[in-house]
Amino acid sequence: MENYTIKLNNNFDVEEGFELTGDNIAQVTVLDINGDDVTKQSRVQFTLSKNALLGLGTELIRLAHNYHNGKHSHIDPIYKGDAYQSMGIMLHPDSSELIICCGDYEPYTEYIEEDKK
């Protein structure tokens, strides 16, 4: 079993190992009920309890440990008569489905460079 050490009192002036390559990229895509991408005209808000932060964080570290591009997990909201947990959390009944995906990205510099003329 492998262990990961996380410094709880982070010094924001010192880069951590995962920050050094600049490819710690996350992409948020918002899909409407028909599956159409509405990302540019949407905002996303995550509100998590303390234990949900700990549960999801723990499961994300496990997912990273067993990482492969394209791997994903669906989390559906709980509803009356049925409550289950996925990825360390239970989604509130007023939530939409959450899909957490693994994807490989280029370093951030590839996304912020201005067009070369």
For each residue, the residues with C-beta under 8 A, 3 or more apart:
1:
2: 65
3:
4: 61 65
5:
6:
7: 10 11 16
8:
9:
10: 7 16
11: 7 14
12:
13:
14: 11
15: 19 20
16: 7 10 19 20
17: 20
18: 21 24
19: 15 16 22 24
20: 15 16 17
21: 18 24 107
22: 19 107 108 109
23: 104 105 106 107 108
24: 18 19 21
25: 105 106 107 108 111
26:
27: 103 105
28: 39 44
29: 37 39
30: 37 38 39 42 44
31: 35 36 37 38
32: 35 36 38
33:
34:
35: 31 32
36: 31 32
37: 29 30 31
38: 30 31 32 41 42
39: 28 29 30 42
40:
41: 38
42: 30 38 39
43:
44: 28 30
45:
46:
47:
48: 52 53 56 89
49: 52 53
50: 53 54
51: 54 55
52: 48 49 55 56 88 89 90
53: 48 49 50 56 57
54: 50 51 57 58 88
55: 51 52 58 59 85 87 88 89
56: 48 52 53 59 60 87 88 89
57: 53 54 60 61 88
58: 54 55 61 62 88
59: 55 56 62 63 87 88 89
60: 56 57 63 64 87 100
61: 4 57 58 64 65
62: 58 59 65 66
63: 59 60 66 67 71 73 87 100 102
64: 60 61 67
65: 2 4 61 62
66: 62 63 71
67: 63 64 71 102
68: 71 102
69: 102 103 104
70: 101 102 103
71: 63 66 67 68 101 102
72: 99 100 101 102
73: 63 86 87 99 100
74: 86 97 98 99
75: 86 87 89 91 97 98 99 100
76: 86 91 97
77: 91 92 93 94 95 96 97
78: 82 83 84 90 91 92 93
79: 82 83 93
80: 93
81:
82: 78 79
83: 78 79 90
84: 78 90
85: 55 88 89 90
86: 73 74 75 76 89
87: 55 56 59 60 63 73 75 100
88: 52 54 55 56 57 58 59 85
89: 48 52 55 56 59 75 85 86
90: 52 78 83 84 85
91: 75 76 77 78 95 97 98
92: 77 78 95
93: 77 78 79 80
94: 77
95: 77 91 92 98
96: 77
97: 74 75 76 77 91
98: 74 75 91 95
99: 72 73 74 75
100: 60 63 72 73 75 87
101: 70 71 72
102: 63 67 68 69 70 71 72
103: 27 69 70
104: 23 69
105: 23 25 27
106: 23 25 109 110 111
107: 21 22 23 25 110
108: 22 23 25 111 112
109: 22 106 112 113
110: 106 107 113
111: 25 106 108
112: 108 109
113: 109 110 116
114:
115:
116: 113
117:
